[in-house]
Amino acid sequence: MCPGCGSRHAVQVGIGNGPRWGWNGSMDRPTLTPSVLVTGFMPSDEPEEFDDATKDKPFTCHSFVTDGQIQYLNDCTHSMAGMTVPLPEL
């Protein structure tokens, strides 16, 4: 569960089809390479003066997971952009 945007991000590791990430094999202090980039749309929760309040708003959650820490990059659209926090347990 991502503490930055409040959703689960999944990546595939090992052999197989589709995009794959490198993983150091550690369940306690994982490292994934390259970065994890999640983009999409979140429902708007605040009306805007000149816009349709029912429109979805684009979001970005972009991070490196290194040695059990999530380093949120500055292009994140959530409040944890630029922060580094421990990876929470599921």
Contacts in CASP RR format, 6 or more apart in sequence:
PFRMAT RR
TARGET T0000
AUTHOR 0000-0000-0000
METHOD contacts of the structure
MODEL  1
MCPGCGSRHAVQVGIGNGPRWGWNGSMDRPTLTPSVLVTGFMPSDEPEEF
DDATKDKPFTCHSFVTDGQIQYLNDCTHSMAGMTVPLPEL
1 7 0 8 1.000
1 8 0 8 1.000
1 88 0 8 1.000
1 90 0 8 1.000
2 8 0 8 1.000
2 9 0 8 1.000
2 38 0 8 1.000
2 61 0 8 1.000
2 63 0 8 1.000
2 70 0 8 1.000
3 70 0 8 1.000
3 80 0 8 1.000
3 85 0 8 1.000
3 88 0 8 1.000
4 61 0 8 1.000
4 72 0 8 1.000
4 76 0 8 1.000
4 78 0 8 1.000
4 79 0 8 1.000
4 80 0 8 1.000
5 38 0 8 1.000
5 42 0 8 1.000
5 59 0 8 1.000
5 61 0 8 1.000
5 76 0 8 1.000
5 78 0 8 1.000
7 38 0 8 1.000
7 61 0 8 1.000
9 36 0 8 1.000
9 38 0 8 1.000
9 61 0 8 1.000
11 19 0 8 1.000
11 20 0 8 1.000
11 21 0 8 1.000
11 32 0 8 1.000
11 36 0 8 1.000
12 18 0 8 1.000
12 19 0 8 1.000
12 20 0 8 1.000
12 21 0 8 1.000
13 20 0 8 1.000
13 21 0 8 1.000
13 22 0 8 1.000
13 23 0 8 1.000
13 32 0 8 1.000
14 20 0 8 1.000
14 22 0 8 1.000
14 23 0 8 1.000
21 32 0 8 1.000
21 33 0 8 1.000
21 34 0 8 1.000
21 36 0 8 1.000
22 32 0 8 1.000
22 33 0 8 1.000
23 30 0 8 1.000
23 31 0 8 1.000
23 32 0 8 1.000
24 30 0 8 1.000
24 31 0 8 1.000
26 68 0 8 1.000
28 68 0 8 1.000
29 67 0 8 1.000
29 68 0 8 1.000
30 65 0 8 1.000
30 68 0 8 1.000
30 87 0 8 1.000
31 65 0 8 1.000
31 66 0 8 1.000
31 67 0 8 1.000
31 68 0 8 1.000
32 64 0 8 1.000
32 65 0 8 1.000
35 62 0 8 1.000
35 63 0 8 1.000
35 64 0 8 1.000
35 73 0 8 1.000
36 61 0 8 1.000
36 62 0 8 1.000
36 63 0 8 1.000
36 64 0 8 1.000
36 65 0 8 1.000
37 60 0 8 1.000
37 61 0 8 1.000
37 62 0 8 1.000
38 60 0 8 1.000
38 61 0 8 1.000
38 62 0 8 1.000
39 58 0 8 1.000
39 59 0 8 1.000
39 60 0 8 1.000
39 61 0 8 1.000
40 58 0 8 1.000
40 59 0 8 1.000
40 60 0 8 1.000
41 56 0 8 1.000
41 57 0 8 1.000
41 58 0 8 1.000
41 59 0 8 1.000
42 56 0 8 1.000
42 57 0 8 1.000
42 59 0 8 1.000
43 56 0 8 1.000
43 57 0 8 1.000
44 53 0 8 1.000
44 54 0 8 1.000
44 55 0 8 1.000
44 56 0 8 1.000
44 57 0 8 1.000
46 53 0 8 1.000
47 53 0 8 1.000
58 77 0 8 1.000
59 77 0 8 1.000
59 78 0 8 1.000
60 75 0 8 1.000
60 76 0 8 1.000
60 77 0 8 1.000
61 72 0 8 1.000
61 76 0 8 1.000
61 77 0 8 1.000
61 78 0 8 1.000
62 72 0 8 1.000
62 73 0 8 1.000
62 75 0 8 1.000
62 76 0 8 1.000
63 70 0 8 1.000
63 71 0 8 1.000
63 72 0 8 1.000
63 73 0 8 1.000
63 76 0 8 1.000
64 70 0 8 1.000
64 71 0 8 1.000
64 73 0 8 1.000
65 71 0 8 1.000
65 87 0 8 1.000
68 86 0 8 1.000
68 87 0 8 1.000
69 84 0 8 1.000
69 85 0 8 1.000
69 86 0 8 1.000
69 87 0 8 1.000
70 84 0 8 1.000
70 85 0 8 1.000
70 86 0 8 1.000
70 87 0 8 1.000
71 82 0 8 1.000
71 83 0 8 1.000
71 84 0 8 1.000
72 78 0 8 1.000
72 80 0 8 1.000
72 81 0 8 1.000
72 82 0 8 1.000
72 83 0 8 1.000
72 84 0 8 1.000
72 85 0 8 1.000
73 81 0 8 1.000
73 82 0 8 1.000
74 81 0 8 1.000
74 82 0 8 1.000
75 81 0 8 1.000
76 82 0 8 1.000
END
